[in-house]
């Protein structure tokens, strides 16, 4: 065998057969290669997008499948393959794929972010009428993303998308409508046209969009682009508020609050505080701090719901814990006054401080007052001035007059009457009654400003008309004495009465005096006693003295010397000179109290030092006759002389008798 295969020439038949098999082998290989080549060529042609006759339907089917395949890859998180499929389908002209490819370029999903390329593909899809692509292209123009900002071009694309109205684009359309409305409302890229804005908001609102409904309500509420119609506003607010879907929660809270405001203030609908509370509660329960604060106020004041201070504290606290500064100072007030919670001045200071540090002016002046009076914190007048000033610079009228008072009395800061007038005036011009009467006082006495009684009357009147009792009795006194205005006793009585009925002790005493002497009103001693007593029980020294005299002489009430002594003593201990003299008389003559001339001398002396002429004359007599004190001619003359200088006739007679006049 070895030999046979080694030498093929010896066997020509075998050699010929071998050549046949070799030829068949090569032909088979060539056929296989051709088939593979044709298959590969077909695939390449498919992916290169080349078309042949009668293949349109096949190609269409292929790029639709590629689009679907891209979405499948995208859903699986294989973004790079998804982009590849979108790109090939987009190149075939598939609008949806073009839009998706644009989005991939826009957000850098599966491919390098390229806003300009995104705009290119959005435009190709938008030109084919793809609503979402039109809306997205509008956004690119609106914000200048990948292309020069052009609001008018943005409006054009928003309009194209908005005007389609097809079912598949509803979600995008609503945004288009709102964007279109915003463009017209704000005049962004187009001439401002509120009426056109209302039209587009209505289109979105009619499709149930809560935000658009709220915006349409706003237009009706304020008469923007349409005739003001509060009831129609309420309708749209209610539609938005009643949706309750998760996507609209933020808008809903505003709707609830707006709805609450409508009912609370009777804007466009019959005022209904209970209904307002219902809507505020809906917003509050969704965690809106402002609504929680308002609901707390409703419980606090019993507005639209039964008053419940504890429930008020609950809602104030919820809002305060969300850093709502208004709620924080109100919670502080609850702790300060013990309203709905145990009184705790330190806790009040804590909440005032938290709100004050948020630059809340109401909290700042309250914190200042805590420092001023040492309430809940160590007294510190300078720190008080600091907080008053911070609030005053925020134009808080309460802080302004308090800062003015610090300057007026030199408390926590150097006394400066002119600076006091400045702050009083700023607060007074804001309508603050306390500041108005204090500014009136400055004009009345010429403190920090030139004296001007008429200007004083002007400011007293402004405060009095705001029911400020201090201003009312001061205005009454101006009428009584004819100071800065024509004297009018009856008008004086009117203002005294108004202040007296508010519990102002000075006014009560002055009204009592008018009844006592029949000045500006018919004399009525019993009515006088009534008003003297009301003021005396408020520790008004003048009223205590007057009431004491009524008991002493039995005027308007049964005579009662002991009761007289009681009231004289109360007034005398408040340094009232008249009361000290009368109490001295009671001790001297033993009226209503055991006779005690030494004690009488003590009270005469206190009154005489204050310049009371009768007390000076009596003290002179005590020294002259040795009543309750050792005789002392020179001391007697000294006190007689002081009384005589005030025109006391008895003192003058005694001086003549002593030969020293």
C-alpha distance (Angstrom), angle and dihedral (degrees) to the residues before:
residue distance angle dihedral
X1 . . .
X2 3.73 . .
X3 3.69 90.1 .
X4 3.76 94.8 46.3
X5 3.85 93.0 55.0
X6 3.72 92.1 40.7
X7 3.71 93.9 58.1
X8 3.78 111.6 38.2
X9 3.83 93.1 173.7
X10 3.70 90.8 76.2
X11 3.87 89.6 60.6
X12 3.85 111.3 42.5
X13 3.84 94.9 168.3
X14 3.74 92.5 60.3
X15 3.78 91.0 49.1
X16 3.82 91.5 53.4
X17 3.83 91.5 49.9
X18 3.76 91.1 52.0
X19 3.80 91.0 54.1
X20 3.81 90.7 52.0
X21 3.80 93.4 54.0
X22 3.80 91.2 47.3
X23 3.81 91.5 55.0
X24 3.82 93.3 49.8
X25 3.78 90.2 50.2
X26 3.77 93.7 55.9
X27 3.80 92.6 46.4
X28 3.84 90.6 54.0
X29 3.80 91.0 50.1
X30 3.80 90.7 49.9
X31 3.82 91.8 51.6
X32 3.82 92.4 49.8
X33 3.80 91.1 48.6
X34 3.82 91.1 49.8
X35 3.81 92.4 51.5
X36 3.80 91.8 48.9
X37 3.78 91.5 47.5
X38 3.78 92.7 50.6
X39 3.79 91.2 48.5
X40 3.78 92.1 49.3
X41 3.78 91.3 45.7
X42 3.81 91.1 53.4
X43 3.80 91.7 51.1
X44 3.80 92.0 47.6
X45 3.77 90.2 49.1
X46 3.79 90.3 50.7
X47 3.79 93.5 52.5
X48 3.78 94.8 41.2
X49 3.79 89.4 57.2
X50 3.84 94.9 -124.4
X51 3.76 114.0 159.0
X52 3.71 131.6 -148.5
X53 3.75 130.0 -167.8
X54 3.80 116.0 -69.2
X55 3.85 92.0 11.1
X56 3.88 100.0 104.5
X57 3.77 94.6 103.5
X58 3.80 91.8 47.9
X59 3.81 92.8 50.1
X60 3.82 91.8 47.7
X61 3.76 88.7 51.4
X62 3.81 90.4 49.0
X63 3.86 97.4 53.4
X64 3.81 91.1 44.3
X65 3.81 88.2 52.7
X66 3.78 89.7 47.6
X67 3.83 89.4 52.3
X68 3.79 90.5 50.2
X69 3.77 91.0 45.0
X70 3.81 89.7 51.4
X71 3.81 90.4 53.3
X72 3.79 90.0 49.6
X73 3.80 90.9 51.7
X74 3.81 89.7 46.7
X75 3.80 91.6 51.8
X76 3.81 89.2 50.7
X77 3.80 91.1 50.7
X78 3.80 95.2 -111.8
X79 3.78 93.9 131.0
X80 3.81 97.9 166.2
X81 3.81 93.4 57.3
X82 3.79 89.0 42.3
X83 3.82 90.2 55.4
X84 3.82 90.3 48.1
X85 3.80 91.0 54.1
X86 3.83 93.0 43.8
X87 3.80 90.4 50.2
X88 3.79 95.0 51.5
X89 3.80 92.2 44.1
X90 3.83 90.3 46.0
X91 3.79 90.7 52.6
X92 3.80 87.5 56.5
X93 3.83 85.9 56.7
X94 3.80 101.1 -103.4
X95 3.84 104.3 161.0
X96 3.78 95.5 -155.2
X97 3.80 90.9 50.4
X98 3.80 90.2 48.0
X99 3.78 89.8 52.7
X100 3.82 91.8 47.6
X101 3.80 91.3 47.1
X102 3.81 89.0 50.2
X103 3.80 89.5 52.6
X104 3.82 90.9 49.8
X105 3.80 90.3 53.1
X106 3.82 91.0 43.8
X107 3.81 95.7 53.3
X108 3.82 97.6 28.6
X109 3.82 91.9 -116.8
X110 3.80 111.7 165.8
X111 3.78 90.2 -20.1
X112 3.82 138.0 54.3
X113 3.79 111.2 -74.3
X114 3.80 110.5 -102.9
X115 3.80 117.1 166.5
X116 3.81 93.5 -172.9
X117 3.80 91.3 53.9
X118 3.80 87.9 47.1
X119 3.81 89.8 54.9
X120 3.84 90.0 50.0
X121 3.82 93.3 55.3
X122 3.81 94.1 39.8
X123 3.79 88.1 53.9
X124 3.83 92.9 50.3
X125 3.80 90.2 51.3
X126 3.81 92.9 41.1
X127 3.81 90.9 52.3
X128 3.79 86.8 57.4
X129 3.80 89.5 55.9
X130 3.82 99.2 -102.3
X131 3.83 102.2 161.1
X132 3.78 96.9 -155.1
X133 3.80 91.5 47.9
X134 3.80 89.3 50.6
X135 3.79 90.3 51.1
X136 3.82 91.9 47.1
X137 3.79 91.8 46.8
X138 3.80 87.5 50.5
X139 3.80 88.3 53.7
X140 3.82 90.9 52.4
X141 3.78 90.0 53.6
X142 3.82 91.7 42.2
X143 3.80 94.9 54.4
X144 3.83 98.1 27.4
X145 3.81 92.9 -115.7
X146 3.84 111.6 163.1
X147 3.76 91.1 -16.1
X148 3.80 138.2 50.9
X149 3.80 111.2 -74.5
X150 3.79 109.5 -100.5
X151 3.79 116.9 167.7
X152 3.79 93.7 -173.0
X153 3.80 91.6 54.4
X154 3.80 88.3 46.8
X155 3.79 89.5 53.7
X156 3.81 90.1 50.5
X157 3.81 92.9 56.0
X158 3.80 93.6 41.9
X159 3.78 88.4 52.5
X160 3.84 93.0 49.4
X161 3.78 90.4 52.0
X162 3.79 93.3 41.8
X163 3.77 94.3 50.8
X164 3.82 94.5 54.1
X165 3.77 97.3 75.3
X166 3.81 94.9 -176.9
X167 3.78 118.3 154.7
X168 3.81 96.1 -117.6
X169 3.81 91.8 57.7
X170 3.80 98.2 46.8
X171 3.78 95.9 112.0
X172 3.78 92.5 49.1
X173 3.78 90.9 42.0
X174 3.76 93.5 60.0
X175 3.78 89.8 55.4
X176 3.80 88.8 45.0
X177 3.77 90.9 52.9
X178 3.80 91.0 49.1
X179 3.81 92.2 45.5
X180 3.78 89.3 47.9
X181 3.81 89.5 48.9
X182 3.80 91.0 48.7
X183 3.82 91.3 50.8
X184 3.78 91.8 53.9
X185 3.82 93.9 39.1
X186 3.80 94.3 51.7
X187 3.80 97.2 29.4
X188 3.80 90.5 -121.4
X189 3.82 108.8 167.1
X190 3.76 92.2 -17.8
X191 3.78 138.1 55.3
X192 3.79 109.3 -74.3
X193 3.79 109.2 -101.9
X194 3.78 115.9 169.6
X195 3.81 92.3 -175.2
X196 3.80 91.1 56.4
X197 3.80 88.7 46.8
X198 3.81 90.0 55.0
X199 3.83 89.1 52.0
X200 3.81 92.7 55.5
X201 3.80 94.4 41.6
X202 3.79 88.2 52.9
X203 3.84 91.5 52.5
X204 3.80 90.1 54.6
X205 3.82 92.8 40.3
X206 3.82 91.6 51.8
X207 3.80 87.6 57.8
X208 3.79 89.2 57.3
X209 3.78 100.7 -102.1
X210 3.81 106.2 158.7
X211 3.78 95.9 -154.5
X212 3.81 92.3 50.5
X213 3.80 89.8 47.9
X214 3.79 89.2 52.3
X215 3.81 91.3 48.3
X216 3.79 91.7 47.9
X217 3.79 88.5 49.8
X218 3.79 88.1 51.4
X219 3.82 90.7 53.6
X220 3.79 91.0 51.5
X221 3.80 91.7 43.2
X222 3.80 95.0 54.7
X223 3.82 98.1 27.5
X224 3.81 92.9 -114.9
X225 3.82 110.1 163.7
X226 3.76 92.1 -17.2
X227 3.79 137.8 52.7
X228 3.79 110.8 -75.1
X229 3.78 108.8 -100.2
X230 3.78 116.1 167.9
X231 3.81 93.8 -173.3
X232 3.80 91.7 54.3
X233 3.79 88.3 47.0
X234 3.78 89.8 53.6
X235 3.83 89.8 50.3
X236 3.80 92.7 56.2
X237 3.79 93.5 41.7
X238 3.80 88.6 52.5
X239 3.84 93.1 49.2
X240 3.77 90.0 52.9
X241 3.79 93.2 42.5
X242 3.81 94.3 49.9
X243 3.80 94.7 54.7
X244 3.76 97.5 77.3
X245 3.84 94.5 -177.0
X246 3.78 117.4 154.0
X247 3.81 95.9 -118.3
X248 3.80 91.7 57.0
X249 3.81 98.1 47.7
X250 3.78 95.6 112.0
X251 3.78 92.9 48.8
X252 3.78 90.6 42.7
X253 3.75 92.7 59.4
X254 3.79 89.6 55.2
X255 3.79 89.2 45.4
X256 3.77 91.2 51.7
X257 3.77 90.6 49.5
X258 3.78 92.5 44.7
X259 3.79 89.1 47.8
X260 3.80 89.2 49.2
X261 3.80 90.4 49.1
X262 3.81 91.3 50.6
X263 3.80 92.4 54.1
X264 3.80 93.9 37.9
X265 3.80 95.2 53.7
X266 3.80 97.3 27.4
X267 3.80 92.1 -117.8
X268 3.80 108.3 169.6
X269 3.76 92.5 -20.4
X270 3.78 137.6 57.0
X271 3.76 109.0 -74.2
X272 3.79 109.1 -101.8
X273 3.78 116.0 169.9
X274 3.82 92.4 -175.5
X275 3.79 91.3 56.0
X276 3.80 88.7 46.8
X277 3.80 90.2 54.7
X278 3.83 89.2 52.0
X279 3.80 92.2 56.3
X280 3.80 94.6 41.9
X281 3.80 87.9 52.9
X282 3.83 91.4 53.4
X283 3.78 90.4 54.2
X284 3.81 92.7 41.4
X285 3.80 92.4 52.2
X286 3.80 88.4 55.8
X287 3.77 88.3 58.6
X288 3.79 101.1 -101.3
X289 3.79 105.1 157.4
X290 3.80 96.7 -155.3
X291 3.81 91.6 50.9
X292 3.82 89.4 48.6
X293 3.78 89.2 52.3
X294 3.81 92.5 49.2
X295 3.81 91.8 46.6
X296 3.80 88.4 51.1
X297 3.81 89.4 53.0
X298 3.82 90.4 50.4
X299 3.80 90.2 55.0
X300 3.80 91.8 42.7
X301 3.80 95.6 54.0
X302 3.80 96.7 29.1
X303 3.79 92.1 -117.5
X304 3.80 112.6 162.9
X305 3.78 90.5 -15.6
X306 3.79 138.3 50.9
X307 3.79 110.7 -74.3
X308 3.79 110.2 -100.7
X309 3.79 116.0 166.9
X310 3.81 93.3 -173.7
X311 3.80 91.4 54.7
X312 3.80 88.0 46.9
X313 3.81 89.8 55.0
X314 3.83 89.7 50.5
X315 3.82 93.4 55.8
X316 3.79 94.0 39.8
X317 3.80 88.7 53.5
X318 3.83 93.3 49.9
X319 3.79 90.2 52.0
X320 3.80 92.7 41.5
X321 3.80 91.1 53.7
X322 3.81 86.8 56.8
X323 3.80 87.4 57.4
X324 3.79 95.5 -105.8
X325 3.80 100.1 162.1
X326 3.82 94.8 -157.6
X327 3.80 90.5 54.4
X328 3.79 91.2 46.1
X329 3.80 95.7 58.6
X330 3.80 91.3 42.0
X331 3.80 89.9 52.5
X332 3.79 86.0 49.1
X333 3.81 89.0 54.2
X334 3.81 90.1 52.6
X335 3.80 90.1 54.4
X336 3.82 91.4 42.9
X337 3.81 95.4 54.3
X338 3.81 97.5 28.2
X339 3.81 91.8 -117.0
X340 3.83 111.9 162.3
X341 3.78 90.9 -16.1
X342 3.79 138.0 50.5
X343 3.81 111.3 -73.8
X344 3.78 110.4 -101.1
X345 3.80 116.3 165.9
X346 3.80 93.4 -173.1
X347 3.78 91.9 53.8
X348 3.79 87.8 48.3
X349 3.80 89.8 54.6
X350 3.83 89.5 49.7
X351 3.82 92.6 56.8
X352 3.79 93.6 40.4
X353 3.81 88.9 53.4
X354 3.82 93.5 49.2
X355 3.80 90.8 52.2
X356 3.81 92.2 41.1
X357 3.80 90.4 54.7
X358 3.81 86.5 55.9
X359 3.81 86.2 59.0
X360 3.80 94.2 -108.1
X361 3.81 104.3 161.1
X362 3.83 95.0 -155.0
X363 3.79 90.1 55.4
X364 3.79 91.9 44.6
X365 3.80 96.2 57.9
X366 3.80 90.9 43.1
X367 3.80 90.5 52.6
X368 3.80 87.4 47.7
X369 3.81 90.2 54.3
X370 3.81 90.9 50.4
X371 3.80 88.6 55.5
X372 3.83 90.9 42.8
X373 3.81 95.6 54.8
X374 3.81 97.2 27.2
X375 3.79 92.0 -117.4
X376 3.80 113.7 162.2
X377 3.78 89.7 -15.3
X378 3.80 138.1 49.4
X379 3.81 111.9 -73.1
X380 3.79 111.0 -101.9
X381 3.80 116.1 165.5
X382 3.81 93.6 -173.5
X383 3.80 91.4 53.5
X384 3.79 87.7 47.9
X385 3.80 90.1 55.0
X386 3.83 89.7 49.7
X387 3.81 93.2 56.4
X388 3.80 93.5 40.4
X389 3.80 89.0 53.4
X390 3.83 93.6 49.1
X391 3.80 90.7 52.2
X392 3.81 92.5 41.1
X393 3.80 90.4 54.6
X394 3.81 86.4 56.0
X395 3.80 86.7 58.9
X396 3.79 94.4 -107.5
X397 3.81 103.6 161.0
X398 3.82 94.7 -155.6
X399 3.80 90.6 54.9
X400 3.79 91.4 44.9
X401 3.80 96.3 58.4
X402 3.81 91.2 42.7
X403 3.80 90.5 52.5
X404 3.81 87.3 47.3
X405 3.81 89.9 54.8
X406 3.81 90.8 50.7
X407 3.80 88.5 55.7
X408 3.83 91.5 42.6
X409 3.81 95.3 54.2
X410 3.82 97.1 28.1
X411 3.78 92.0 -118.2
X412 3.82 114.1 161.7
X413 3.79 89.0 -14.3
X414 3.81 138.6 48.6
X415 3.80 112.2 -73.2
X416 3.80 111.1 -101.4
X417 3.80 116.6 165.5
X418 3.80 93.6 -173.7
X419 3.80 91.4 54.0
X420 3.79 87.8 47.5
X421 3.80 90.1 54.8
X422 3.82 89.9 49.8
X423 3.83 93.1 56.3
X424 3.82 93.7 39.8
X425 3.81 89.1 53.4
X426 3.82 93.8 48.9
X427 3.80 90.7 52.3
X428 3.81 93.2 40.6
X429 3.80 91.4 53.8
X430 3.81 87.5 55.0
X431 3.78 87.7 58.7
X432 3.81 97.6 -103.5
X433 3.82 105.1 158.0
X434 3.80 95.2 -157.4
X435 3.80 90.3 55.2
X436 3.80 92.0 45.0
X437 3.80 95.6 58.3
X438 3.80 91.6 42.3
X439 3.80 90.0 52.0
X440 3.79 86.4 48.1
X441 3.80 89.0 55.0
X442 3.82 90.4 52.1
X443 3.80 90.1 54.1
X444 3.83 91.5 43.0
X445 3.80 95.5 53.9
X446 3.81 97.8 27.4
X447 3.79 92.7 -117.7
X448 3.84 112.2 162.5
X449 3.78 90.3 -15.3
X450 3.81 138.5 49.9
X451 3.82 111.9 -74.0
X452 3.81 111.0 -101.0
X453 3.80 116.6 166.2
X454 3.81 94.1 -173.6
X455 3.81 91.1 53.4
X456 3.80 87.8 48.2
X457 3.81 90.1 54.7
X458 3.82 90.1 49.7
X459 3.81 92.6 56.4
X460 3.81 93.6 40.9
X461 3.81 88.8 54.0
X462 3.82 93.6 49.5
X463 3.79 90.6 52.8
X464 3.81 93.3 40.8
X465 3.79 90.7 55.0
X466 3.81 86.7 57.3
X467 3.81 87.8 58.0
X468 3.79 95.0 -106.5
X469 3.79 104.6 161.0
X470 3.82 95.5 -155.0
X471 3.79 90.1 55.0
X472 3.79 92.1 44.7
X473 3.79 96.4 57.8
X474 3.81 91.0 42.6
X475 3.81 90.5 52.4
X476 3.80 87.7 47.2
X477 3.80 89.9 54.3
X478 3.82 91.3 50.2
X479 3.81 88.6 55.3
X480 3.82 91.1 43.2
X481 3.81 95.6 54.3
X482 3.81 97.0 27.3
X483 3.79 92.2 -118.5
X484 3.81 113.7 162.3
X485 3.77 89.2 -14.2
X486 3.80 139.1 48.7
X487 3.82 112.1 -72.5
X488 3.82 111.2 -102.5
X489 3.79 116.4 165.9
X490 3.80 94.2 -173.4
X491 3.82 91.3 53.1
X492 3.79 87.6 48.0
X493 3.83 90.3 55.1
X494 3.82 89.8 49.2
X495 3.83 92.8 56.4
X496 3.81 93.5 40.3
X497 3.80 89.2 53.5
X498 3.81 93.7 49.0
X499 3.79 90.9 52.3
X500 3.82 93.2 40.8
X501 3.79 91.3 54.2
X502 3.81 87.3 55.5
X503 3.80 87.9 58.4
X504 3.80 97.7 -103.7
X505 3.80 105.1 158.9
X506 3.81 96.5 -154.5
X507 3.79 90.6 51.9
X508 3.81 91.3 47.3
X509 3.80 91.0 53.2
X510 3.82 92.5 46.9
X511 3.81 92.2 47.0
X512 3.81 88.1 49.6
X513 3.80 89.3 52.7
X514 3.83 90.5 51.5
X515 3.83 89.7 54.0
X516 3.81 90.7 43.5
X517 3.81 95.0 54.6
X518 3.81 97.0 27.6
X519 3.81 92.0 -119.0
X520 3.80 113.8 162.2
X521 3.77 89.2 -13.8
X522 3.82 138.8 49.0
X523 3.82 111.9 -73.5
X524 3.81 111.3 -101.8
X525 3.81 116.3 166.6
X526 3.80 94.3 -173.9
X527 3.82 91.3 52.8
X528 3.79 86.9 47.9
X529 3.81 90.7 54.6
X530 3.83 89.9 49.8
X531 3.81 92.8 56.1
X532 3.82 93.4 40.2
X533 3.79 89.3 54.7
X534 3.83 93.9 48.9
X535 3.79 90.4 52.7
X536 3.82 93.9 40.5
X537 3.81 91.1 54.9
X538 3.80 86.5 57.0
X539 3.82 87.9 57.6
X540 3.76 95.7 -106.3
X541 3.80 102.6 161.5
X542 3.82 96.4 -154.0
X543 3.80 90.4 52.1
X544 3.81 91.7 46.7
X545 3.78 89.6 53.3
X546 3.83 91.8 46.6
X547 3.79 92.1 48.5
X548 3.81 89.1 48.0
X549 3.82 90.2 55.1
X550 3.83 90.3 50.3
X551 3.81 89.8 54.9
X552 3.82 91.7 41.4
X553 3.81 95.2 54.0
X554 3.80 97.4 26.7
X555 3.80 92.8 -117.9
X556 3.80 113.8 163.0
X557 3.78 89.3 -14.3
X558 3.80 138.5 48.9
X559 3.83 112.2 -73.8
X560 3.81 111.1 -100.6
X561 3.80 116.3 166.8
X562 3.79 94.2 -174.2
X563 3.81 91.1 53.5
X564 3.79 87.5 46.9
X565 3.81 90.5 54.4
X566 3.82 90.2 50.0
X567 3.81 92.7 56.0
X568 3.82 94.0 39.7
X569 3.80 89.7 53.8
X570 3.83 93.0 49.1
X571 3.81 90.5 52.1
X572 3.82 93.4 41.0
X573 3.81 91.0 54.2
X574 3.82 86.4 56.9
X575 3.83 88.7 57.9
X576 3.81 95.4 -104.2
X577 3.81 103.8 162.0
X578 3.82 95.5 -156.0
X579 3.80 91.4 51.8
X580 3.81 92.0 47.0
X581 3.83 90.4 54.1
X582 3.83 92.2 48.1
X583 3.79 92.2 46.2
X584 3.80 87.4 51.0
X585 3.83 88.7 54.0
X586 3.81 90.7 50.7
X587 3.79 90.6 54.2
X588 3.83 92.3 42.8
X589 3.80 95.3 52.2
X590 3.79 97.8 27.9
X591 3.80 94.4 -117.8
X592 3.82 110.7 163.7
X593 3.78 90.5 -18.3
X594 3.78 137.3 54.4
X595 3.83 112.9 -76.3
X596 3.80 109.3 -99.5
X597 3.79 116.5 161.6
X598 3.80 94.1 -177.0
X599 3.83 89.1 56.8
X600 3.79 88.4 45.4
X601 3.83 89.9 55.5
X602 3.83 90.3 51.3
X603 3.82 91.9 55.4
X604 3.82 93.3 41.9
X605 3.79 88.9 52.5
X606 3.83 93.3 51.5
X607 3.79 91.0 49.3
X608 3.80 94.7 42.4
X609 3.82 91.7 53.3
X610 3.82 87.5 58.3
X611 3.81 89.4 55.5
X612 3.80 101.3 -101.0
X613 3.82 104.1 159.1
X614 3.84 96.4 -154.4
X615 3.79 91.1 50.1
X616 3.82 90.0 48.6
X617 3.82 91.1 50.5
X618 3.82 91.8 48.2
X619 3.79 92.3 46.5
X620 3.81 88.3 51.3
X621 3.82 89.1 52.5
X622 3.81 91.7 49.7
X623 3.81 90.4 54.0
X624 3.81 91.7 44.0
X625 3.82 96.8 48.9
X626 3.81 97.6 28.4
X627 3.81 96.6 -116.8
X628 3.81 108.3 166.5
X629 3.77 90.5 -21.9
X630 3.81 137.6 57.4
X631 3.81 115.5 -84.5
X632 3.76 112.2 -94.9
X633 3.80 118.1 171.0
X634 3.79 95.8 -170.2
X635 3.80 92.8 49.3
X636 3.80 89.4 46.9
X637 3.81 90.9 52.4
X638 3.81 91.3 47.8
X639 3.81 93.1 55.7
X640 3.83 93.6 40.6
X641 3.79 88.5 52.5
X642 3.83 92.6 51.5
X643 3.80 90.4 50.7
X644 3.82 92.3 45.0
X645 3.80 90.5 53.3
X646 3.78 86.4 62.2
X647 3.80 90.7 51.7
X648 3.80 98.7 -101.0
X649 3.82 102.9 164.8
X650 3.84 96.8 -156.6
X651 3.81 90.4 52.2
X652 3.80 90.6 49.1
X653 3.84 90.6 51.6
X654 3.81 91.7 49.9
X655 3.80 92.2 50.5
X656 3.79 89.7 51.5
X657 3.78 90.2 48.3
X658 3.79 89.7 51.7
X659 3.80 89.3 49.3
X660 3.77 96.0 -122.6
X661 3.79 97.6 114.2
